[in-house]
Amino acid sequence: MDTFDQSMNNILMISLHGYVSAEPELGKPDTGGQVVYVLELAKRFSRLGRRVDLVTRRFEDQPEVDEINENLRIWRIPFGGSEFIRKEDMHDYIGDFVTNLLSAIRSRSIRYDVIYSHYWDAGWAGQKIAEELEVLHVHTPHSLGWWKQENMGTDLSEEEMEAEYRFKERIRKEFLVYQMCDHVIATTEPQAELLKKEYDLLNARMTIVPPGMDERRFSPIRQAEIKDLQQKYDLRANDVLTLGRMAHNKGYDLLIQALPTLFELVPEARLIAAIGGEDSAQDEAGVATLKELANELGINERIVWRQFIEEKDLADYYRAAAVFSMSSRYEPFGMVAIEAMSCGTPTVMTVHGGLYELIDYGKHALYADPNRSLEYGTMLAIPMLYPDLGHQLSVEGARFARRNFGWTGIAKQILAIFNAATQQSAGEVLKP
């Protein structure tokens, strides 16, 4: 493997879990918004003239290296065997990753100017590596163990929850990462507040930068084109779309419980449920449970189960829907909502996360508590019941999303943080 030129602005990005590749297989386990975030940022860094190694775990039959362009490569380091490991079980193998990556870096005489880690597992590894290499370490949490533990809404006992998710170890290591790294980039104001309150993070060592989206891919189209897309994908004028990984926190069961209200208000409405990935027994079991719930409510015939939407079709599905729903029990940010808004689709989002606090309710989007089925179902109906309002949500939502969440602008903000954190760190070292 060739070595990067020994110049400034060499960035080591670390994201350990999920299927990370130039064209990620979204819907696979642990492969969702974070993977998109990391890849898009890496691409924008490279376009801005930075040299980037995006390091992840090598497993199954993945190649060691994917050369994305002359400035960017995905570099996979083997650890923990050849099988998929879910992020909750990554604890036991991080030490091996640190050892293997440090050995590879030193054998190739690679020098980095900053390590930028994502999620706590990579943050723990990144801090160890940064200390060994004596370089800057900046971290983005994506989600917080404390928040997830408090808001899961599970029937598991405390002992069962700990065995399944290992929150105590995660929260302890999160705390150490946030205390020891040079800077933390939070994605929302509520996340920043939790970092201060629950993890004792100082304001001076934290900046809020929202996630971005590909504004060229996700863009609105004319109404005549929307009708063509609806015909192409067998969608109707009053279809509500939801999509994403099959996970409890996504709140698909809460959405289904809200559907009777929607159907009462808009009798011709349907739900298009594109949930889970391809060939996943776990996802199939989860969707089967959702279908049972829909049958109990007598509404299964009003739901179209599409399971998985290919990446090339994703923007068109957003555009063809009358309303997009993000009903998560908790959501660090909610990139799918931003993508839908950028496509001009009226969006109803959860109040359990940071995104809803950034929008102007009734202008950019609508929000509600998905635990309140009547409330949430009513919000889903409003853009269809009031077409003028639906049109405003379409136009203003797209303007808001595209102006505030384009990836190139986000990348420039983060590069500025790297520079500022470097100066701050140098100042701390020089203090007597």
Secondary structure as the mmCIF struct_conf table of DSSP 4:
data_model
#
loop_
_struct_conf.conf_type_id
_struct_conf.id
_struct_conf.beg_label_comp_id
_struct_conf.beg_label_asym_id
_struct_conf.beg_label_seq_id
_struct_conf.end_label_comp_id
_struct_conf.end_label_asym_id
_struct_conf.end_label_seq_id
HELX_LH_PP_P HELX_LH_PP_P1 ASP A 2 ASP A 5
BEND BEND1 GLN A 6 GLN A 6
BEND BEND2 MET A 8 MET A 8
STRN STRN1 ASN A 10 ILE A 14
BEND BEND3 HIS A 17 GLY A 18
BEND BEND4 SER A 21 GLU A 23
TURN_TY1_P TURN_TY1_P1 LEU A 26 GLY A 27
BEND BEND5 LYS A 28 LYS A 28
TURN_TY1_P TURN_TY1_P2 PRO A 29 ASP A 30
BEND BEND6 GLY A 32 GLY A 32
HELX_RH_AL_P HELX_RH_AL_P1 GLY A 33 ARG A 47
TURN_TY1_P TURN_TY1_P3 LEU A 48 GLY A 49
STRN STRN2 ARG A 51 ARG A 58
TURN_TY1_P TURN_TY1_P4 GLU A 60 ASP A 61
BEND BEND7 GLU A 64 GLU A 64
STRN STRN3 VAL A 65 ASN A 69
TURN_TY1_P TURN_TY1_P5 GLU A 70 ASN A 71
STRN STRN4 LEU A 72 PRO A 78
BEND BEND8 GLY A 80 GLY A 80
BEND BEND9 SER A 82 GLU A 83
HELX_RH_3T_P HELX_RH_3T_P1 LYS A 87 TYR A 93
HELX_RH_AL_P HELX_RH_AL_P2 ILE A 94 SER A 107
TURN_TY1_P TURN_TY1_P6 ARG A 108 SER A 109
BEND BEND10 ASP A 113 ASP A 113
STRN STRN5 VAL A 114 HIS A 118
HELX_RH_AL_P HELX_RH_AL_P3 TYR A 119 LEU A 133
TURN_TY1_P TURN_TY1_P7 GLU A 134 GLU A 134
STRN STRN6 LEU A 136 THR A 140
BEND BEND11 HIS A 142 SER A 143
HELX_RH_AL_P HELX_RH_AL_P4 GLY A 145 ASN A 151
HELX_RH_AL_P HELX_RH_AL_P5 GLU A 158 TYR A 165
HELX_RH_AL_P HELX_RH_AL_P6 PHE A 167 MET A 180
BEND BEND12 CYS A 181 ASP A 182
STRN STRN7 HIS A 183 ALA A 186
BEND BEND13 THR A 187 THR A 188
HELX_RH_AL_P HELX_RH_AL_P7 GLU A 189 TYR A 199
HELX_RH_3T_P HELX_RH_3T_P2 ASN A 203 ARG A 205
STRN STRN8 MET A 206 ILE A 208
STRN STRN9 MET A 213 MET A 213
TURN_TY1_P TURN_TY1_P8 GLU A 215 ARG A 217
BEND BEND14 PHE A 218 PHE A 218
HELX_RH_AL_P HELX_RH_AL_P8 GLN A 223 LYS A 232
TURN_TY1_P TURN_TY1_P9 TYR A 233 ASP A 234
TURN_TY1_P TURN_TY1_P10 ALA A 237 ASN A 238
STRN STRN10 ASP A 239 GLY A 244
HELX_RH_3T_P HELX_RH_3T_P3 HIS A 248 LYS A 250
HELX_RH_AL_P HELX_RH_AL_P9 TYR A 252 LEU A 265
BEND BEND15 VAL A 266 VAL A 266
TURN_TY1_P TURN_TY1_P11 PRO A 267 GLU A 268
STRN STRN11 ARG A 270 ILE A 275
BEND BEND16 GLY A 276 GLY A 276
TURN_TY1_P TURN_TY1_P12 GLU A 278 ASP A 279
HELX_RH_AL_P HELX_RH_AL_P10 ALA A 281 GLU A 296
TURN_TY1_P TURN_TY1_P13 LEU A 297 GLY A 298
HELX_RH_3T_P HELX_RH_3T_P4 ASN A 300 ARG A 302
STRN STRN12 ILE A 303 TRP A 305
HELX_RH_3T_P HELX_RH_3T_P5 GLU A 311 ASP A 313
HELX_RH_AL_P HELX_RH_AL_P11 LEU A 314 ALA A 320
BEND BEND17 ALA A 322 ALA A 322
STRN STRN13 VAL A 323 MET A 326
BEND BEND18 ARG A 329 ARG A 329
STRN STRN14 GLU A 331 GLU A 331
BEND BEND19 PRO A 332 PHE A 333
HELX_RH_AL_P HELX_RH_AL_P12 MET A 335 SER A 342
TURN_TY1_P TURN_TY1_P14 CYS A 343 GLY A 344
STRN STRN15 THR A 347 THR A 350
BEND BEND20 VAL A 351 HIS A 352
STRN STRN16 GLY A 353 GLY A 353
BEND BEND21 GLY A 354 GLY A 354
HELX_RH_3T_P HELX_RH_3T_P6 LEU A 355 LEU A 358
BEND BEND22 ILE A 359 ILE A 359
STRN STRN17 TYR A 361 TYR A 361
TURN_TY1_P TURN_TY1_P15 GLY A 362 HIS A 364
STRN STRN18 ALA A 365 ALA A 365
STRN STRN19 LEU A 366 ALA A 368
TURN_TY1_P TURN_TY1_P16 PRO A 370 ASN A 371
BEND BEND23 ARG A 372 ARG A 372
HELX_RH_AL_P HELX_RH_AL_P13 SER A 373 LEU A 385
HELX_RH_AL_P HELX_RH_AL_P14 PRO A 387 ASN A 404
STRN STRN20 GLY A 406 GLY A 406
HELX_RH_AL_P HELX_RH_AL_P15 TRP A 407 LEU A 430
#
